[in-house]
Amino acid sequence: MVDVVIVGCGPVGALAANLLARAGLSAIVLEKERELHPLPRAVHLDHEMMRLFQSAGVIDAIAPDMRDTDGHLHVGADMGVIRYMGTVGSPRPYGWANDFFFYQPELEAHLRQGFAAMAEVDLRVGAEFTGLEQDAGGVTVRYMQDGADHAVTARWVIACDGSRSPVRKALGVELDDLGFEEPWLVVDAEVEGPVSFPPLTGVPTAADLQRLSVMMCDPRRPATVVPGRGNHRRWEFMLLPGEDDTAMMAPDKVAGLVGAWMKDVPHRIVRAATYRFHGLVAEQWQVGGVFLAGDAAHQTPPFFGQGMCHGLRDVANLAWKMAAVARQGASGELLATYQPERDPHVRAVIGAAVDAGRYICQLDPAKAAARDADLRAKAASGAAQTATDLVPAIGTGIVLAGSAGAGERFIQPVLADGRLLDDATGDGWRLFLRHPAQTGGETDISRIDAATLTDGGALLRWLDARGADAVLVRPDHYVFGTAVGDAAGLVAMRNEALGLARLEAAA
C-alpha cells in the first residue's frame, strides 16, 4: 500500500509527485500515454507557479526554458487599448515576473526528471485507469497495462486526468456549468522574427508588444497573440457563426489567418486545433479518499492564462496537507478543507475570465464600441491590475480568519546575496518575527528574525502594513495568520486548526 496514487502525469500530476516525494510520501503515478505529448497545449503560468517549482526542487531546470513577459493587453474595435493588465516597470514582490510563457513538452520533461531518481515515486506509463473501490483500508485503483489488469491500493488518490477525467466519471461527480462556451481555433507556430501588429493607439512601444499577450477584441474576428518561449508563438482565433471546425483547421485557412500577422517573416505552423473554451467546476472535489485536481476539477476560459495555474495550486494545497496527516499526525479532517479553500479561488478567476470572454467575443460593432468606451472609463478611474490580482485571499479553511493578512500569498523578496527568500529560509511552516525574543514555535516551524534578513526591510514593511509583529506562513506560501506581541497563541491556533492540539490532549 502506498500513500498516494496519482492518475495522470501531465504538469499537475508531475508536480504532485515531486511535492509528495519531497515530503516523504510514497506515490504511484499512472499515465495512460507511453510518451510525452510532443505538441504545446498550455503556454502560460505566473509567479506563484515558479515559486512552487522552487518548492519542488526543479526550478533550476525549468527557469532557463521560461520566457518572462509583461502581462496582458486588450485592444478594442478601434485598435486602441481598452484594458492593460501589465507589469512594465513594476516591483516583483514575489521574486518572479508576473507572467511566464513556456513550451509544455519541455516543462513536463523537467518535472518528470525531477522525481526520476526519487525512490518514493513509481511512474507507470501505458497504465490506463479502469475503475476504483473504496473501503476502510483505502482506495483500490484498477488499471490496464500491457494488456493485463492490475490493481494498487493507496491511502489517497489524486485524479489529474484531464477535462474528460475517467476518475471523475467513475465517481459520478457532475460539473457546474458557469455558462460560457465559445469555439476557437488555436494555432502554434515557430516564427523567425517579430509579429506584425496593425497600427495601435495608446500602446507600449513596438518592442513591448512582443512581450505582451495581446487580445484583439475586434468584432470582425476576436484573436489573441501570445509570445511563447524562444521562437514559439501562439494565435487564438474565434470561430464566427457558421464556420466549421474542420474547414477552419485546413492548412490554407490557417496559413491565411496567421500570415496576416507575419508579413514577410518566415514561420512554420506546428499545430492547429479547435477548442471549446468552457467555464466548468466540479460539484465535488473530494469523494472519500479521492481528490480531483486540475482540469478534472475545473475548466477555465484561457483569457488570463490561469487554467494550468489552478491545477498546480490544487496539488500544492493537497501535498502539504497529506504530508501533515501522514507524517505529523494531523487530523484527517484537514483534507476536508481542500475544496473550501480552492473552489472560491477557481470560481473567482473563472468568473473574471467568463466576464472578459463575453466582452472579448462581442461581434456586434455598435455593442463593441460601447464596450470599449465603458472599459476605458473603468480603466481611467481604477487602480492598475494584473491577472494574478484576480486570485483572492483564502477566506476559509486553514487560515486564522480576522487576522490581518490571513489567506494572502506571502511575499518572496530577493536577498542581498541574490537568493530568493524561500531558498534562504527553506520550505514548510515558517514563523517570521519582528523581535527575536518573541515566544512561539514548534519543531516543525522555522523561526526567522525578520530584522536579520538582508531583504531591504521588505518583511518588516509587510508586518508594518498589517500592524503585526509576527506572521505564520503555510508550506504552500499562503499566510495562516498574524499576531501582535507574542506568537505563541498564533502557533497554538495553527495546532488546533491542524488537529494537533486534539492529538496532544488525547495523549
C-alpha positions as CSV (number, residue, x, y, z in Angstrom):
1,M,0.0,0.0,0.0
2,V,1.3,3.4,-0.9
3,D,0.4,6.8,0.4
4,V,-1.0,8.3,-2.9
5,V,-1.9,7.1,-6.3
6,I,-1.8,9.9,-8.9
7,V,-3.8,9.3,-12.0
8,G,-2.3,11.3,-14.9
9,C,1.2,12.7,-15.3
10,G,0.8,15.9,-17.1
11,P,2.2,19.0,-15.4
12,V,-0.3,18.9,-12.5
13,G,0.3,15.2,-11.7
14,A,4.0,15.5,-12.1
15,L,4.2,18.5,-9.7
16,A,2.2,16.5,-7.2
17,A,4.6,13.6,-7.4
18,N,7.6,15.9,-6.8
19,L,6.0,17.7,-3.8
20,L,4.7,14.5,-2.2
21,A,8.1,12.7,-2.6
22,R,10.0,15.7,-1.1
23,A,7.6,15.5,1.9
24,G,8.5,11.8,2.3
25,L,5.2,10.3,0.9
26,S,5.2,7.3,-1.5
27,A,3.4,7.7,-4.8
28,I,2.5,5.6,-7.7
29,V,1.8,7.6,-10.9
30,L,-0.4,6.1,-13.5
31,E,-0.1,7.6,-17.0
32,K,-2.1,6.3,-19.9
33,E,0.3,7.5,-22.6
34,R,3.7,5.9,-23.0
35,E,5.5,9.0,-24.4
36,L,5.2,12.7,-23.6
37,H,2.8,14.6,-25.8
38,P,5.1,16.3,-28.3
39,L,3.0,19.4,-29.0
40,P,2.3,22.5,-26.9
41,R,-1.0,22.8,-25.1
42,A,-0.8,25.1,-22.0
43,V,1.6,28.0,-22.6
44,H,1.3,30.4,-19.6
45,L,1.9,30.4,-15.9
46,D,2.6,33.0,-13.2
47,H,5.0,33.9,-10.4
48,E,3.2,31.6,-7.9
49,M,3.9,28.6,-10.1
50,M,7.6,29.5,-10.3
51,R,7.6,29.6,-6.5
52,L,6.0,26.1,-6.4
53,F,8.7,24.8,-8.8
54,Q,11.2,26.2,-6.2
55,S,9.5,24.2,-3.5
56,A,9.6,21.1,-5.8
57,G,13.3,21.4,-6.3
58,V,13.0,21.7,-10.1
59,I,13.3,25.5,-10.7
60,D,17.0,25.4,-11.9
61,A,16.0,23.1,-14.7
62,I,12.7,24.9,-15.6
63,A,13.7,28.5,-15.3
64,P,16.0,28.6,-18.4
65,D,13.2,27.4,-20.6
66,M,10.8,30.1,-19.5
67,R,10.1,33.4,-21.1
68,D,9.2,36.1,-18.6
69,T,6.8,38.7,-20.0
70,D,4.9,41.8,-19.0
71,G,1.2,40.9,-18.8
72,H,-1.9,41.3,-20.9
73,L,-3.2,44.0,-23.3
74,H,-6.8,44.2,-24.6
75,V,-7.3,46.2,-27.8
76,G,-10.7,47.4,-28.8
77,A,-12.6,47.6,-32.1
78,D,-11.0,50.9,-32.9
79,M,-7.5,49.5,-32.4
80,G,-6.9,51.4,-29.2
81,V,-6.1,49.9,-25.7
82,I,-9.2,49.2,-23.6
83,R,-7.6,47.3,-20.8
84,Y,-4.0,46.8,-19.6
85,M,-3.1,44.2,-17.0
86,G,0.7,44.7,-17.2
87,T,3.8,45.0,-15.0
88,V,6.2,47.1,-17.0
89,G,8.4,48.9,-14.5
90,S,6.5,47.4,-11.5
91,P,8.2,45.8,-8.5
92,R,8.2,42.0,-8.2
93,P,7.1,41.3,-4.6
94,Y,7.1,37.5,-5.1
95,G,10.6,37.3,-6.6
96,W,9.5,36.4,-10.1
97,A,7.9,38.2,-13.0
98,N,4.1,38.0,-13.0
99,D,3.9,36.2,-16.3
100,F,5.9,33.4,-18.0
101,F,5.4,31.5,-21.2
102,F,6.7,28.0,-21.8
103,Y,6.7,25.0,-24.1
104,Q,4.7,22.3,-22.4
105,P,6.7,19.2,-23.6
106,E,9.9,20.8,-22.1
107,L,8.1,21.6,-18.8
108,E,6.7,18.1,-18.5
109,A,10.1,16.6,-19.2
110,H,11.7,18.7,-16.4
111,L,9.0,17.8,-13.9
112,R,9.4,14.1,-14.6
113,Q,13.1,14.3,-14.4
114,G,12.7,16.0,-11.0
115,F,11.3,12.8,-9.5
116,A,13.0,10.3,-11.7
117,A,15.6,9.4,-9.1
118,M,13.3,9.5,-6.1
119,A,12.6,6.1,-4.6
120,E,9.2,7.4,-3.3
121,V,7.8,7.8,-6.8
122,D,6.9,4.9,-9.2
123,L,5.8,6.2,-12.6
124,R,3.9,3.6,-14.6
125,V,3.4,4.5,-18.3
126,G,0.9,2.9,-20.6
127,A,-1.3,2.4,-17.5
128,E,-5.0,3.3,-18.2
129,F,-7.4,3.8,-15.3
130,T,-10.3,1.4,-15.4
131,G,-12.0,1.8,-12.0
132,L,-11.8,2.1,-8.3
133,E,-13.3,1.0,-5.0
134,Q,-13.0,2.5,-1.5
135,D,-13.3,1.0,2.0
136,A,-11.8,1.5,5.4
137,G,-8.5,0.1,4.1
138,G,-8.0,2.8,1.5
139,V,-8.7,3.3,-2.2
140,T,-8.0,0.4,-4.7
141,V,-7.3,1.7,-8.2
142,R,-7.7,-0.6,-11.1
143,Y,-5.8,-0.1,-14.4
144,M,-4.9,-1.8,-17.6
145,Q,-1.2,-2.1,-18.6
146,D,0.4,-4.2,-21.3
147,G,-2.9,-6.0,-21.9
148,A,-3.3,-7.1,-18.3
149,D,-5.4,-5.9,-15.4
150,H,-3.7,-4.5,-12.3
151,A,-4.7,-3.0,-9.0
152,V,-2.9,-0.9,-6.4
153,T,-4.2,0.3,-3.1
154,A,-3.4,3.7,-1.6
155,R,-4.4,5.9,1.3
156,W,-5.5,8.6,-1.1
157,V,-5.9,9.2,-4.9
158,I,-5.3,12.5,-6.7
159,A,-7.0,12.5,-10.1
160,C,-5.1,14.7,-12.5
161,D,-6.5,13.0,-15.6
162,G,-7.8,16.0,-17.6
163,S,-11.1,17.6,-18.6
164,R,-12.7,14.2,-19.6
165,S,-11.5,12.7,-16.3
166,P,-12.4,8.9,-16.2
167,V,-11.9,9.1,-12.4
168,R,-14.5,11.9,-12.1
169,K,-16.9,10.0,-14.2
170,A,-16.3,6.8,-12.2
171,L,-17.2,8.8,-9.1
172,G,-20.4,10.2,-10.7
173,V,-19.3,13.8,-10.0
174,E,-21.2,16.4,-12.0
175,L,-19.9,19.6,-13.4
176,D,-21.4,23.0,-12.6
177,D,-21.6,24.9,-15.9
178,L,-20.9,28.6,-15.5
179,G,-22.5,29.5,-18.7
180,F,-19.6,30.1,-21.2
181,E,-18.8,28.1,-24.3
182,E,-17.2,29.5,-27.4
183,P,-15.3,27.8,-30.3
184,W,-11.8,29.0,-31.0
185,L,-9.0,27.9,-33.4
186,V,-5.6,27.6,-31.6
187,V,-2.5,27.8,-33.8
188,D,1.1,27.3,-32.7
189,A,4.0,28.3,-35.0
190,E,7.8,28.7,-35.0
191,V,8.5,32.2,-36.0
192,E,11.8,33.7,-37.2
193,G,11.0,37.3,-36.4
194,P,8.6,39.8,-34.7
195,V,4.9,39.6,-35.0
196,S,3.4,42.4,-37.1
197,F,0.6,44.3,-35.4
198,P,-1.8,46.7,-37.1
199,P,-1.4,50.4,-36.1
200,L,-2.5,50.6,-32.5
201,T,-3.1,53.7,-30.3
202,G,-2.3,54.0,-26.6
203,V,0.0,51.0,-26.6
204,P,3.5,50.5,-25.3
205,T,6.4,50.5,-27.7
206,A,6.6,48.0,-30.6
207,A,9.3,46.2,-28.6
208,D,7.0,45.9,-25.6
209,L,4.2,44.5,-27.7
210,Q,6.4,41.5,-28.4
211,R,6.4,40.9,-24.6
212,L,2.7,41.1,-24.0
213,S,-0.2,38.7,-24.5
214,V,-2.4,40.8,-26.8
215,M,-6.1,40.2,-27.1
216,M,-7.6,41.8,-30.2
217,C,-11.3,42.5,-29.3
218,D,-12.1,43.0,-32.9
219,P,-15.8,42.2,-33.8
220,R,-14.7,41.2,-37.2
221,R,-12.8,38.3,-35.6
222,P,-11.5,38.3,-32.0
223,A,-8.0,37.0,-31.7
224,T,-5.2,36.6,-29.2
225,V,-1.4,36.8,-30.0
226,V,0.8,35.1,-27.4
227,P,4.6,35.5,-27.0
228,G,5.8,32.0,-26.4
229,R,9.3,31.0,-25.4
230,G,12.1,31.1,-27.9
231,N,10.7,31.3,-31.4
232,H,7.3,29.7,-30.4
233,R,4.2,31.9,-30.9
234,R,0.6,31.2,-30.5
235,W,-2.6,32.6,-32.1
236,E,-6.1,32.0,-31.0
237,F,-8.9,33.0,-33.4
238,M,-12.6,32.9,-32.5
239,L,-14.7,30.9,-34.9
240,L,-17.5,33.0,-36.3
241,P,-21.1,31.8,-36.6
242,G,-21.5,29.2,-39.3
243,E,-17.8,28.4,-39.5
244,D,-16.9,24.7,-39.5
245,D,-14.2,23.4,-37.2
246,T,-12.7,21.0,-39.7
247,A,-12.7,23.6,-42.5
248,M,-11.0,26.2,-40.2
249,M,-8.2,23.8,-39.5
250,A,-7.4,23.3,-43.2
251,P,-3.8,24.3,-43.9
252,D,-4.7,27.1,-46.4
253,K,-7.2,28.6,-43.9
254,V,-4.7,28.5,-41.1
255,A,-1.9,29.9,-43.2
256,G,-4.1,32.8,-44.3
257,L,-5.1,33.7,-40.7
258,V,-1.6,33.6,-39.3
259,G,0.1,35.0,-42.4
260,A,-1.7,38.3,-41.9
261,W,0.4,38.8,-38.7
262,M,3.7,37.7,-40.2
263,K,4.0,39.6,-43.5
264,D,7.5,38.5,-44.8
265,V,8.6,36.8,-41.6
266,P,9.5,33.1,-42.1
267,H,7.3,30.8,-40.0
268,R,6.3,27.2,-39.7
269,I,2.9,26.0,-38.4
270,V,3.4,23.4,-35.7
271,R,-0.2,22.7,-34.7
272,A,-3.8,23.9,-35.4
273,A,-6.7,22.7,-33.4
274,T,-10.2,23.9,-32.5
275,Y,-11.4,24.0,-28.9
276,R,-14.5,25.0,-27.0
277,F,-13.5,27.4,-24.2
278,H,-15.5,26.4,-21.2
279,G,-16.2,27.6,-17.6
280,L,-16.9,24.5,-15.6
281,V,-16.3,23.5,-11.9
282,A,-16.8,20.1,-10.3
283,E,-19.6,20.0,-7.7
284,Q,-17.4,17.7,-5.5
285,W,-13.7,17.8,-5.4
286,Q,-13.4,15.1,-2.8
287,V,-15.2,11.8,-2.6
288,G,-13.9,9.7,0.3
289,G,-10.1,9.4,-0.2
290,V,-10.2,10.6,-3.9
291,F,-9.5,14.2,-4.8
292,L,-10.0,15.8,-8.2
293,A,-7.3,18.3,-9.3
294,G,-6.6,20.4,-12.4
295,D,-8.9,20.1,-15.4
296,A,-10.6,17.1,-13.8
297,A,-11.9,19.6,-11.2
298,H,-12.4,22.7,-13.3
299,Q,-12.0,24.2,-16.7
300,T,-11.2,27.9,-17.2
301,P,-11.5,30.1,-20.3
302,P,-7.9,31.0,-21.2
303,F,-8.2,34.8,-21.3
304,F,-6.0,35.3,-18.3
305,G,-3.8,32.2,-18.7
306,Q,-4.8,30.7,-15.3
307,G,-6.0,27.3,-16.3
308,M,-2.9,25.2,-15.6
309,C,-2.1,27.5,-12.7
310,H,-5.3,26.4,-10.9
311,G,-4.2,22.8,-11.1
312,L,-0.7,23.4,-9.8
313,R,-2.3,25.3,-6.9
314,D,-4.6,22.4,-6.3
315,V,-1.8,19.8,-5.8
316,A,0.3,22.2,-3.7
317,N,-2.7,22.6,-1.4
318,L,-3.2,18.8,-1.2
319,A,0.5,17.9,-0.8
320,W,1.3,19.7,2.4
321,K,-2.0,18.6,4.0
322,M,-1.4,15.0,3.1
323,A,2.1,15.2,4.5
324,A,0.7,16.7,7.7
325,V,-1.8,13.9,8.2
326,A,0.6,11.1,7.2
327,R,3.8,12.3,8.8
328,Q,2.8,14.8,11.6
329,G,-0.3,13.2,13.0
330,A,-2.6,16.0,11.9
331,S,-6.3,15.1,11.8
332,G,-7.6,13.5,8.6
333,E,-10.3,16.3,8.7
334,L,-7.6,18.6,7.4
335,L,-8.2,17.3,3.9
336,A,-11.8,18.4,4.0
337,T,-10.5,22.0,3.7
338,Y,-9.3,21.3,0.2
339,Q,-12.4,22.3,-1.7
340,P,-13.5,25.1,0.6
341,E,-10.1,26.7,0.1
342,R,-9.6,26.1,-3.6
343,D,-13.2,26.3,-5.0
344,P,-13.6,30.1,-4.3
345,H,-10.2,30.8,-5.9
346,V,-11.1,28.9,-9.0
347,R,-14.6,30.4,-9.3
348,A,-13.3,34.0,-8.8
349,V,-10.9,33.6,-11.7
350,I,-13.3,31.7,-13.9
351,G,-15.9,34.4,-13.3
352,A,-13.4,37.1,-14.3
353,A,-12.4,35.1,-17.4
354,V,-16.0,34.5,-18.4
355,D,-16.8,38.2,-18.0
356,A,-13.8,39.0,-20.1
357,G,-14.7,36.3,-22.6
358,R,-18.1,37.8,-23.1
359,Y,-16.8,41.2,-24.0
360,I,-13.9,39.8,-26.0
361,C,-16.3,37.7,-28.1
362,Q,-18.6,40.6,-28.9
363,L,-19.3,40.5,-32.6
364,D,-21.8,43.4,-32.9
365,P,-19.8,46.6,-33.9
366,A,-22.1,49.0,-32.0
367,K,-22.0,47.0,-28.9
368,A,-18.2,46.6,-29.2
369,A,-17.9,50.4,-29.4
370,A,-20.0,50.8,-26.3
371,R,-17.9,48.1,-24.6
372,D,-14.7,50.0,-25.5
373,A,-15.9,53.2,-24.0
374,D,-17.1,51.5,-20.8
375,L,-13.8,49.7,-20.3
376,R,-11.7,52.8,-20.9
377,A,-13.8,54.7,-18.4
378,K,-13.3,51.9,-15.8
379,A,-9.5,51.9,-16.5
380,A,-9.3,55.6,-16.1
381,S,-11.0,55.5,-12.7
382,G,-9.5,52.4,-11.2
383,A,-6.1,51.2,-10.0
384,A,-3.7,49.2,-12.2
385,Q,-4.3,45.5,-12.1
386,T,-2.5,42.3,-13.1
387,A,-4.0,39.0,-14.0
388,T,-2.8,37.5,-10.7
389,D,-4.6,40.2,-8.8
390,L,-7.7,38.2,-9.7
391,V,-6.8,35.5,-7.3
392,P,-8.4,36.3,-3.9
393,A,-7.1,35.6,-0.4
394,I,-8.1,32.3,1.1
395,G,-11.1,33.1,3.2
396,T,-11.9,29.8,4.9
397,G,-10.0,26.7,5.9
398,I,-6.6,26.6,7.5
399,V,-6.3,30.4,8.0
400,L,-6.8,32.5,11.0
401,A,-10.0,34.4,10.0
402,G,-10.0,38.0,11.0
403,S,-6.2,38.1,11.3
404,A,-4.5,40.8,9.2
405,G,-3.1,39.3,6.0
406,A,-4.6,35.9,6.6
407,G,-5.0,33.9,3.4
408,E,-2.8,36.2,1.3
409,R,0.1,34.9,-0.8
410,F,3.2,35.8,1.2
411,I,5.9,37.9,-0.4
412,Q,9.3,36.5,-1.5
413,P,11.9,39.3,-1.6
414,V,15.3,38.9,-3.2
415,L,18.0,39.0,-0.6
416,A,21.3,40.9,-0.8
417,D,23.2,37.8,-2.0
418,G,20.8,37.3,-4.9
419,R,18.9,34.4,-3.3
420,L,15.1,34.4,-3.0
421,L,13.6,34.2,0.4
422,D,12.4,30.6,0.2
423,D,15.9,29.4,-0.8
424,A,17.3,31.1,2.3
425,T,14.7,30.0,4.8
426,G,13.6,26.7,3.4
427,D,10.1,25.4,2.9
428,G,7.5,24.2,5.4
429,W,5.9,26.2,8.1
430,R,7.7,29.5,8.8
431,L,7.2,32.0,11.6
432,F,8.6,35.4,10.8
433,L,9.1,37.6,13.9
434,R,9.7,41.3,14.4
435,H,11.6,40.6,17.7
436,P,13.8,37.6,18.3
437,A,12.6,37.4,21.9
438,Q,9.0,36.7,20.9
439,T,7.8,33.3,22.1
440,G,6.1,30.8,19.9
441,G,7.3,27.8,17.9
442,E,7.1,24.1,17.3
443,T,9.7,21.6,16.0
444,D,8.1,21.7,12.5
445,I,8.1,25.5,12.4
446,S,11.1,27.5,11.4
447,R,11.6,30.7,13.4
448,I,13.1,33.6,11.4
449,D,14.0,37.0,12.8
450,A,12.8,39.4,10.1
451,A,15.3,42.0,11.1
452,T,18.2,39.8,10.2
453,L,17.1,39.2,6.6
454,T,19.1,41.2,4.0
455,D,15.9,41.9,2.1
456,G,16.0,45.7,2.3
457,G,13.4,45.7,5.0
458,A,10.7,44.1,2.9
459,L,9.5,41.7,5.6
460,L,9.4,44.4,8.2
461,R,7.4,46.7,5.9
462,W,5.0,43.8,5.3
463,L,4.4,43.5,9.0
464,D,4.1,47.3,9.4
465,A,1.4,47.4,6.7
466,R,-0.6,44.9,8.7
467,G,0.1,46.2,12.2
468,A,1.6,42.8,13.1
469,D,4.7,41.6,15.0
470,A,4.6,38.0,13.6
471,V,3.4,36.2,10.6
472,L,3.0,32.4,10.2
473,V,3.3,31.2,6.6
474,R,1.9,27.8,5.4
475,P,4.0,25.4,3.3
476,D,2.2,26.5,0.2
477,H,3.3,30.1,0.8
478,Y,-0.1,31.4,2.0
479,V,-0.4,33.3,5.2
480,F,-2.0,31.3,8.1
481,G,-2.3,34.4,10.2
482,T,-0.5,37.2,12.0
483,A,-0.1,38.2,15.7
484,V,0.6,41.3,17.7
485,G,3.1,40.7,20.5
486,D,4.0,37.1,21.3
487,A,3.3,34.4,18.6
488,A,2.6,31.5,21.0
489,G,-1.2,32.0,20.6
490,L,-0.8,32.1,16.8
491,V,1.1,28.8,16.8
492,A,-1.5,27.2,19.2
493,M,-4.3,28.2,16.9
494,R,-2.4,26.6,14.0
495,N,-2.1,23.4,16.0
496,E,-5.8,23.5,16.8
497,A,-6.6,24.0,13.1
498,L,-4.5,21.0,12.1
499,G,-5.9,18.8,14.8
500,L,-2.6,18.6,16.5
501,A,-3.9,20.1,19.8
502,R,-6.6,17.4,20.0
503,L,-4.0,14.7,19.4
504,E,-1.8,16.1,22.2
505,A,-4.8,16.3,24.5
506,A,-5.8,12.7,23.8
507,A,-2.2,11.5,24.5
